[in-house]
Amino acid sequence: MSLHWIDIAVLAAYGIGMTAMGVYFARRNSDTEEYFVGGRRLSGWVVGLSMVGTAISSITFLSMPADSFKTYWLRFLPYVFVPVAAWIAARYIIPFFRRGQVTSAYEYLEDRYGPSIRVYGAATYIAAQVLRTSLVLYLVALLLNQLTGLDETTCIVVAGVFVAAYTVFGGIDAVIWTDVVQTIVLISGSLLCLSVIVFELPGGFAQIFSIAAEHHKFSLGYVADGELVPIGWGFDFGTKTAPLMILMSATYFLTEYVTAQHFVQRYCAAKSTAHAKRAMLISVLVGIPTWVFYMFLGTALFAFFQVFPAEEAGKMLSGELRAEGIVPFFVLHYLPHGIAGLVIAAALAAGMSSLDSSINAISTVGVVDIYRRHLVPGREDRHYLRAAQWIAGAASLAMLAGATLLLNAEGRTLQDTSIKLTSLLGGGLLGIYLLGFLTRVGDGRSVWGGILCTATFTLWTMGLFPASWTVPFDTYYTSFFGNLLMFCVGYGLATVLPRRERTASIPTIWDTRS
């Protein structure tokens, strides 16, 4: 399509604003303390809003409305555990990482298990984030292609270079403050979509609920043969049930809040432990309504196209077209000029707020845990600041290359491979941290034993063993069993291997509560 000049002006204003913020913060980066953790002086509300932006990607922007448009509200069910995970993080994890001058989540692994486990944690995080950013950028490019008509490769280059520029030079300050703005743009653009729907419907807001109730759209279930199948409430690991989906949600969000550098880095960037806890509270108070809103937007779109039928929308409901196209379709054909530009900016914001966080986190981990710790120790701080920018640039190039590979492979095969590799690389990391946080047993030997067992287990669930070695559970639960296996093997080996005395006290979360 050809964008109206008003939409182009809105997008240009958004791009200029983000670029200006990157330039401004680049001038403040005189040392690694500023580049990595913003001088440890950021307010809780700023950090909290940036956490929301990091958690919401283009996948969320497309898939949550698509699910509630085509089916029901089952996708929202895992998010009910977020407040619990956030409380655990605020109560136990944030005070733990706020001790001392921690910059990386993986410094703890060396204190607890030795340098090899720290390198393992850092290296697997970097590899997983490169894969993740490639996938997110690929999806951003597909979305931009649908919304603007630009060539997909051009979309990859434009979006990737844009987000890389302000991230490489601006550091964590630019990442966090642009995430704040992007979160506001994201929410504003989505609210405008809903406003247009409500304004156009003859029955207004109430008609959305009446149509949704008539079609059971708020139900927790899935579609099979055109019929609603309610989600089960048992504990059958052979299928997806409500309690087990929440259990998987616990595994995912605890892994994010406990082990992911892009969250731990924000805990450390806050000006105090109280501000870090406030950031977590704000991320929940803003994040949960935002996820609810995205589900409701899909339901509202369903109601809209019941009243104003469109052939494309009908094909998305029937499965002839992918439902992820419903938001772009609505933006292109039903939004006024200017509002469409803002929603396209919101779509960009959804992807970029995830990409910039990952690039900066890769840079931090690369310098703190590998380059400065093992490869080039003892240099002046200015050297490490330049190294951080070079690593961020290299991560950006890897992201561009990965997204291009996904595009040229037509997405599906390479996308599935990247998801499996991410699962393999991150498998058991939560179990490693929990072993250290909850107990005083275990060292590098027992953890390496757990890592090998967990990796073997994950390869088995991927189907890389003989076909007769069937997996007796839904592979949806792989990460839960992988972390459980890591913890149990690590603990078991720790009880049988000769104990090594440690000269320094090793703290657990029980020692750092506040």
BELGI-V211893 format. One record per residue. RES is the residue in three letters. SS is DSSP state (hx for helix, st for strand, lp for the rest). PHI is phi in radians with two decimals (999 if undefined). D_FIRST is the distance of its C-alpha to the first C-alpha in Angstrom with 1 decimal. Layout:
# BELGI-V211893
<<RES:SS:PHI:D_FIRST> <RES:SS:PHI:D_FIRST>>
This chain:
# BELGI-V211893
<<MET:lp:999:0.0> <SER:lp:-1.88:3.8> <LEU:lp:-1.22:6.3> <HIS:lp:-1.20:9.4> <TRP:hx:-1.09:12.5> <ILE:hx:-1.16:14.3> <ASP:hx:-1.14:12.1> <ILE:hx:-1.08:12.3> <ALA:hx:-1.13:16.0> <VAL:hx:-1.11:16.5> <LEU:hx:-1.13:15.3> <ALA:hx:-1.12:17.4> <ALA:hx:-1.10:20.3> <TYR:hx:-1.08:20.1> <GLY:hx:-1.10:20.2> <ILE:hx:-1.12:22.9> <GLY:hx:-1.09:24.9> <MET:hx:-1.14:24.9> <THR:hx:-1.12:25.9> <ALA:hx:-1.08:28.6> <MET:hx:-1.15:30.1> <GLY:hx:-1.09:30.3> <VAL:hx:-1.12:32.0> <TYR:hx:-1.05:34.4> <PHE:hx:-1.30:35.5> <ALA:hx:-1.05:35.8> <ARG:lp:-1.23:38.6> <ARG:lp:-1.62:40.5> <ASN:lp:-1.48:40.7> <SER:lp:-1.79:44.2> <ASP:lp:-2.68:45.3> <THR:hx:-1.23:44.2> <GLU:hx:-1.06:45.3> <GLU:hx:-1.28:42.7> <TYR:hx:-1.18:40.0> <PHE:hx:-1.56:40.6> <VAL:hx:-2.27:41.8> <GLY:hx:1.04:41.2> <GLY:hx:1.23:44.9> <ARG:hx:0.97:45.3> <ARG:lp:-2.34:44.9> <LEU:st:-1.42:41.7> <SER:lp:-1.31:42.0> <GLY:hx:-1.07:41.5> <TRP:hx:-1.17:38.7> <VAL:hx:-1.17:36.6> <VAL:hx:-1.10:37.3> <GLY:hx:-1.09:36.7> <LEU:hx:-1.14:33.2> <SER:hx:-1.16:32.4> <MET:hx:-1.14:33.7> <VAL:hx:-1.11:31.3> <GLY:hx:-1.05:28.3> <THR:hx:-1.15:29.6> <ALA:hx:-1.32:30.1> <ILE:lp:-1.79:26.6> <SER:lp:-2.02:24.0> <SER:hx:-1.09:20.5> <ILE:hx:-1.07:22.5> <THR:hx:-1.11:24.0> <PHE:hx:-1.00:20.7> <LEU:hx:-1.69:19.4> <SER:hx:-1.40:22.7> <MET:hx:-1.18:24.8> <PRO:hx:-1.08:22.7> <ALA:hx:-1.09:22.0> <ASP:hx:-1.12:25.7> <SER:hx:-1.27:26.8> <PHE:hx:-1.21:24.2> <LYS:hx:-1.45:25.3> <THR:lp:-2.17:28.9> <TYR:lp:-2.34:31.1> <TRP:lp:-1.77:32.0> <LEU:hx:-1.09:33.7> <ARG:hx:-1.07:31.4> <PHE:hx:-1.34:32.7> <LEU:hx:-0.91:36.4> <PRO:hx:-1.03:36.7> <TYR:hx:-1.28:35.8> <VAL:hx:-1.18:39.0> <PHE:hx:-1.48:40.9> <VAL:hx:-0.97:39.1> <PRO:hx:-1.04:41.6> <VAL:hx:-1.18:44.5> <ALA:hx:-1.06:43.1> <ALA:hx:-1.15:42.4> <TRP:hx:-1.12:46.0> <ILE:hx:-1.07:47.4> <ALA:hx:-1.10:45.5> <ALA:hx:-1.18:46.7> <ARG:hx:-1.35:50.2> <TYR:hx:-2.07:50.9> <ILE:hx:-1.41:48.2> <ILE:hx:-1.04:47.3> <PRO:hx:-1.04:51.0> <PHE:hx:-1.16:51.5> <PHE:hx:-1.33:48.9> <ARG:lp:-1.40:49.8> <ARG:lp:-1.21:53.2> <GLY:lp:1.13:53.9> <GLN:lp:-2.03:51.2> <VAL:lp:-1.18:48.9> <THR:lp:-2.04:45.6> <SER:lp:-1.99:44.6> <ALA:lp:-1.15:44.8> <TYR:lp:-1.72:46.6> <GLU:hx:-1.05:49.5> <TYR:hx:-1.06:51.2> <LEU:hx:-1.08:51.1> <GLU:hx:-1.24:53.3> <ASP:hx:-1.01:55.7> <ARG:hx:-1.55:56.0> <TYR:hx:-2.16:55.8> <GLY:lp:1.93:56.0> <PRO:hx:-1.13:53.7> <SER:hx:-1.14:52.5> <ILE:hx:-1.24:50.9> <ARG:hx:-1.08:49.2> <VAL:hx:-1.10:47.7> <TYR:hx:-1.03:46.7> <GLY:hx:-1.06:44.9> <ALA:hx:-1.16:43.2> <ALA:hx:-1.14:42.2> <THR:hx:-1.19:40.8> <TYR:hx:-1.11:38.8> <ILE:hx:-1.05:37.3> <ALA:hx:-1.09:36.4> <ALA:hx:-1.13:35.0> <GLN:hx:-1.25:32.8> <VAL:hx:-1.09:31.5> <LEU:hx:-1.11:30.4> <ARG:hx:-1.12:29.0> <THR:hx:-1.13:26.9> <SER:hx:-1.09:25.6> <LEU:hx:-1.16:24.5> <VAL:hx:-1.12:23.0> <LEU:hx:-1.10:21.0> <TYR:hx:-1.02:19.8> <LEU:hx:-1.22:18.6> <VAL:hx:-1.06:17.0> <ALA:hx:-1.11:15.1> <LEU:hx:-1.10:14.0> <LEU:hx:-1.15:12.9> <LEU:hx:-1.09:11.0> <ASN:hx:-1.06:9.3> <GLN:hx:-1.18:8.3> <LEU:hx:-1.48:7.4> <THR:hx:-2.07:5.7> <GLY:lp:1.43:5.0> <LEU:lp:-1.17:8.3> <ASP:lp:-0.99:11.3> <GLU:hx:-1.09:13.4> <THR:hx:-1.10:16.5> <THR:hx:-1.07:15.0> <CYS:hx:-1.09:14.1> <ILE:hx:-1.08:17.7> <VAL:hx:-1.13:19.2> <VAL:hx:-1.09:17.5> <ALA:hx:-1.16:18.3> <GLY:hx:-1.17:21.6> <VAL:hx:-1.18:22.9> <PHE:hx:-1.07:22.0> <VAL:hx:-1.22:23.9> <ALA:hx:-1.15:26.7> <ALA:hx:-1.07:27.4> <TYR:hx:-1.32:28.4> <THR:hx:-1.34:30.1> <VAL:hx:-1.04:32.2> <PHE:hx:-1.63:33.6> <GLY:hx:-1.50:33.6> <GLY:hx:1.24:35.4> <ILE:hx:-1.14:35.9> <ASP:hx:-1.03:35.9> <ALA:hx:-1.11:32.3> <VAL:hx:-1.07:31.3> <ILE:hx:-1.19:33.0> <TRP:hx:-1.23:32.0> <THR:hx:-1.19:28.4> <ASP:hx:-1.09:28.5> <VAL:hx:-1.07:30.1> <VAL:hx:-1.11:27.3> <GLN:hx:-1.14:24.6> <THR:hx:-1.11:26.5> <ILE:hx:-1.13:26.6> <VAL:hx:-1.09:22.8> <LEU:hx:-1.05:22.3> <ILE:hx:-1.19:24.7> <SER:hx:-1.09:23.5> <GLY:hx:-1.09:19.9> <SER:hx:-1.20:21.1> <LEU:hx:-1.10:23.6> <LEU:hx:-1.14:21.1> <CYS:hx:-1.01:19.3> <LEU:hx:-1.12:22.7> <SER:hx:-1.05:23.7> <VAL:hx:-1.11:20.9> <ILE:hx:-1.06:22.0> <VAL:hx:-1.07:25.7> <PHE:hx:-1.14:25.1> <GLU:hx:-1.37:23.4> <LEU:lp:-1.18:26.0> <PRO:lp:-1.03:29.1> <GLY:lp:-1.63:31.4> <GLY:hx:1.09:29.7> <PHE:hx:-1.05:30.5> <ALA:hx:-1.11:33.4> <GLN:hx:-1.18:31.4> <ILE:hx:-1.04:29.5> <PHE:hx:-1.20:33.0> <SER:hx:-1.17:34.4> <ILE:hx:-1.18:31.7> <ALA:hx:-1.09:31.8> <ALA:hx:-1.14:35.6> <GLU:hx:-1.07:35.6> <HIS:lp:-1.81:33.5> <HIS:lp:0.99:35.3> <LYS:lp:-1.24:32.1> <PHE:lp:-1.58:34.1> <SER:lp:-1.27:36.3> <LEU:lp:-1.73:36.9> <GLY:st:-2.99:36.3> <TYR:st:-2.40:34.1> <VAL:st:-1.71:33.2> <ALA:st:-2.41:35.4> <ASP:lp:0.97:35.4> <GLY:lp:1.38:33.5> <GLU:st:-2.04:36.1> <LEU:st:-1.30:36.4> <VAL:st:-1.98:38.8> <PRO:st:-1.10:40.1> <ILE:lp:-1.20:40.4> <GLY:st:-1.33:43.9> <TRP:lp:-2.08:46.1> <GLY:lp:-1.66:48.4> <PHE:lp:-2.16:48.8> <ASP:lp:-1.69:47.9> <PHE:lp:-1.29:46.3> <GLY:lp:-1.52:45.4> <THR:lp:-2.58:42.6> <LYS:lp:-1.59:40.4> <THR:st:-2.10:42.4> <ALA:hx:-1.04:41.9> <PRO:hx:-1.08:44.7> <LEU:hx:-1.33:43.6> <MET:hx:-1.16:40.0> <ILE:hx:-1.19:41.3> <LEU:hx:-1.08:43.6> <MET:hx:-1.16:40.7> <SER:hx:-1.08:39.0> <ALA:hx:-1.06:42.2> <THR:hx:-1.09:42.1> <TYR:hx:-1.16:38.5> <PHE:hx:-1.25:38.8> <LEU:hx:-1.19:42.3> <THR:hx:-1.05:41.1> <GLU:hx:-1.12:38.4> <TYR:hx:-1.28:40.8> <VAL:hx:-1.71:43.8> <THR:hx:-1.99:42.6> <ALA:lp:-1.44:39.2> <GLN:hx:-1.05:39.4> <HIS:hx:-1.17:36.3> <PHE:hx:-1.62:38.2> <VAL:hx:-1.03:41.7> <GLN:hx:-1.06:40.6> <ARG:hx:-1.27:39.5> <TYR:hx:-0.98:42.9> <CYS:hx:-1.33:44.5> <ALA:hx:-1.40:42.4> <ALA:st:-1.18:43.5> <LYS:lp:-1.26:46.5> <SER:lp:-2.81:48.8> <THR:hx:-1.08:49.2> <ALA:hx:-1.07:48.9> <HIS:hx:-1.20:45.6> <ALA:hx:-1.14:44.3> <LYS:hx:-1.17:45.4> <ARG:hx:-1.09:43.8> <ALA:hx:-1.07:40.5> <MET:hx:-1.12:40.8> <LEU:hx:-1.09:41.5> <ILE:hx:-1.10:38.5> <SER:hx:-1.07:36.2> <VAL:hx:-1.33:37.5> <LEU:hx:-1.13:37.5> <VAL:hx:-1.64:33.9> <GLY:hx:-1.16:32.7> <ILE:hx:-1.06:34.1> <PRO:hx:-1.05:32.7> <THR:hx:-1.16:29.2> <TRP:hx:-1.11:29.5> <VAL:hx:-1.04:30.8> <PHE:hx:-1.07:28.0> <TYR:hx:-1.12:25.3> <MET:hx:-1.13:27.3> <PHE:hx:-1.16:27.6> <LEU:hx:-1.04:23.9> <GLY:hx:-1.11:23.4> <THR:hx:-1.13:26.3> <ALA:hx:-1.13:24.9> <LEU:hx:-1.13:21.7> <PHE:hx:-1.05:24.0> <ALA:hx:-1.09:25.9> <PHE:hx:-1.04:22.9> <PHE:hx:-1.44:21.7> <GLN:hx:-1.29:25.4> <VAL:hx:-1.43:25.5> <PHE:lp:-2.12:22.1> <PRO:lp:-1.04:21.6> <ALA:lp:-2.39:18.3> <GLU:hx:-1.02:18.4> <GLU:hx:-1.11:16.1> <ALA:hx:-1.11:18.3> <GLY:hx:-1.08:21.4> <LYS:hx:-1.17:20.6> <MET:hx:-1.21:20.2> <LEU:hx:-1.20:23.6> <SER:hx:-1.43:25.2> <GLY:lp:1.72:24.1> <GLU:lp:-1.18:22.1> <LEU:lp:-2.12:19.0> <ARG:lp:-1.21:19.4> <ALA:hx:-1.15:19.9> <GLU:hx:-1.09:18.4> <GLY:hx:-1.52:15.0> <ILE:hx:-1.19:16.2> <VAL:hx:-1.17:15.4> <PRO:hx:-1.00:11.8> <PHE:hx:-1.08:11.5> <PHE:hx:-1.14:13.5> <VAL:hx:-1.06:11.8> <LEU:hx:-1.21:8.3> <HIS:hx:-1.93:10.4> <TYR:hx:-2.24:13.7> <LEU:lp:-1.61:13.9> <PRO:lp:-1.18:14.6> <HIS:lp:-1.07:13.1> <GLY:lp:1.67:15.2> <ILE:hx:-1.15:16.0> <ALA:hx:-1.05:12.5> <GLY:hx:-1.08:12.9> <LEU:hx:-1.17:16.4> <VAL:hx:-1.21:15.5> <ILE:hx:-1.12:13.1> <ALA:hx:-1.08:16.2> <ALA:hx:-1.12:18.4> <ALA:hx:-1.11:16.7> <LEU:hx:-1.08:17.4> <ALA:hx:-1.06:20.8> <ALA:hx:-1.04:21.6> <GLY:hx:-1.37:21.3> <MET:hx:-1.21:22.8> <SER:hx:-1.18:25.8> <SER:hx:-1.49:26.8> <LEU:hx:-1.16:26.2> <ASP:hx:-1.14:28.2> <SER:hx:-1.09:31.1> <SER:hx:-1.18:31.5> <ILE:hx:-1.09:31.4> <ASN:hx:-1.14:34.0> <ALA:hx:-1.15:36.1> <ILE:hx:-1.05:36.2> <SER:hx:-1.05:37.4> <THR:hx:-1.10:40.1> <VAL:hx:-1.12:41.3> <GLY:hx:-1.02:41.3> <VAL:hx:-1.39:43.5> <VAL:hx:-1.18:45.7> <ASP:hx:-1.65:46.5> <ILE:hx:-2.13:46.4> <TYR:hx:-1.12:46.4> <ARG:hx:-1.29:48.8> <ARG:hx:-1.33:50.8> <HIS:hx:-2.16:51.4> <LEU:hx:-1.54:50.1> <VAL:lp:-2.35:50.9> <PRO:lp:-1.41:53.0> <GLY:lp:1.38:54.9> <ARG:lp:-1.61:52.7> <GLU:lp:-1.21:52.0> <ASP:hx:-1.07:49.2> <ARG:hx:-1.04:47.2> <HIS:hx:-1.09:47.0> <TYR:hx:-1.24:45.4> <LEU:hx:-1.11:42.9> <ARG:hx:-1.12:41.7> <ALA:hx:-1.08:41.8> <ALA:hx:-1.08:39.6> <GLN:hx:-1.19:36.9> <TRP:hx:-1.12:37.2> <ILE:hx:-1.16:37.0> <ALA:hx:-1.07:33.9> <GLY:hx:-1.13:32.4> <ALA:hx:-1.13:33.5> <ALA:hx:-1.09:32.1> <SER:hx:-1.14:28.7> <LEU:hx:-1.12:28.9> <ALA:hx:-1.08:30.0> <MET:hx:-1.08:27.0> <LEU:hx:-1.08:24.6> <ALA:hx:-1.13:26.6> <GLY:hx:-1.11:26.7> <ALA:hx:-1.11:23.0> <THR:hx:-1.16:22.5> <LEU:hx:-1.07:25.2> <LEU:hx:-1.04:23.7> <LEU:hx:-1.15:20.4> <ASN:hx:-1.21:22.5> <ALA:lp:-1.52:24.7> <GLU:lp:1.03:21.8> <GLY:lp:1.42:22.9> <ARG:hx:-1.06:25.4> <THR:hx:-1.12:28.7> <LEU:hx:-1.20:28.4> <GLN:hx:-1.10:27.0> <ASP:hx:-1.08:30.1> <THR:hx:-1.10:32.3> <SER:hx:-1.13:31.2> <ILE:hx:-1.13:31.9> <LYS:hx:-1.15:35.3> <LEU:hx:-1.12:36.1> <THR:hx:-1.08:35.3> <SER:hx:-1.09:37.6> <LEU:hx:-1.15:40.3> <LEU:hx:-1.20:40.1> <GLY:hx:-1.64:40.2> <GLY:lp:-1.08:42.7> <GLY:lp:1.50:45.8> <LEU:hx:-1.13:45.0> <LEU:hx:-1.08:45.5> <GLY:hx:-1.09:48.8> <ILE:hx:-1.12:49.9> <TYR:hx:-1.16:49.4> <LEU:hx:-1.13:51.1> <LEU:hx:-1.05:54.0> <GLY:hx:-1.34:54.5> <PHE:hx:-1.23:53.7> <LEU:hx:-1.74:56.0> <THR:lp:-2.32:58.8> <ARG:lp:-1.95:60.9> <VAL:lp:-1.71:61.3> <GLY:lp:1.65:59.6> <ASP:lp:-2.53:58.9> <GLY:hx:-1.02:56.8> <ARG:hx:-1.12:58.6> <SER:hx:-1.16:58.0> <VAL:hx:-1.20:54.3> <TRP:hx:-1.07:53.8> <GLY:hx:-1.08:55.4> <GLY:hx:-1.13:53.0> <ILE:hx:-1.08:50.0> <LEU:hx:-1.10:51.2> <CYS:hx:-1.14:51.8> <THR:hx:-1.17:48.4> <ALA:hx:-1.11:46.6> <THR:hx:-1.09:48.6> <PHE:hx:-1.05:47.8> <THR:hx:-1.14:44.0> <LEU:hx:-1.07:44.1> <TRP:hx:-1.09:46.0> <THR:hx:-1.18:43.4> <MET:lp:-1.37:40.8> <GLY:lp:1.47:42.8> <LEU:lp:-1.61:44.1> <PHE:lp:-1.82:47.7> <PRO:lp:-0.90:49.4> <ALA:lp:-1.01:47.9> <SER:lp:-1.22:51.2> <TRP:lp:-1.50:50.6> <THR:lp:-1.22:48.5> <VAL:lp:-1.55:47.0> <PRO:lp:-1.47:48.7> <PHE:lp:-2.60:46.0> <ASP:lp:-1.16:42.3> <THR:hx:-1.14:40.7> <TYR:hx:-0.96:38.7> <TYR:hx:-1.66:41.9> <THR:hx:-1.00:42.3> <SER:hx:-1.16:41.8> <PHE:hx:-1.11:44.4> <PHE:hx:-1.17:47.0> <GLY:hx:-1.10:46.3> <ASN:hx:-1.20:47.0> <LEU:hx:-1.11:50.0> <LEU:hx:-1.09:51.3> <MET:hx:-1.01:50.9> <PHE:hx:-1.12:52.9> <CYS:hx:-1.18:55.6> <VAL:hx:-1.16:56.1> <GLY:hx:-1.05:56.1> <TYR:hx:-1.20:58.6> <GLY:hx:-1.11:60.7> <LEU:hx:-1.12:61.0> <ALA:hx:-1.11:61.9> <THR:hx:-1.41:64.9> <VAL:hx:-1.89:66.4> <LEU:lp:-1.35:65.7> <PRO:lp:-0.99:68.3> <ARG:lp:-1.34:67.2> <ARG:lp:-1.77:66.5> <GLU:lp:-1.30:67.7> <ARG:lp:-1.87:65.3> <THR:lp:-1.32:66.8> <ALA:lp:-1.76:64.1> <SER:lp:-1.22:63.4> <ILE:lp:-1.84:60.1> <PRO:lp:-1.29:58.6> <THR:lp:-2.04:56.9> <ILE:hx:-1.15:54.8> <TRP:hx:-1.23:58.2> <ASP:hx:-1.59:59.4> <THR:lp:-2.12:56.5> <ARG:lp:-1.15:56.0> <SER:lp:-2.54:55.9>>
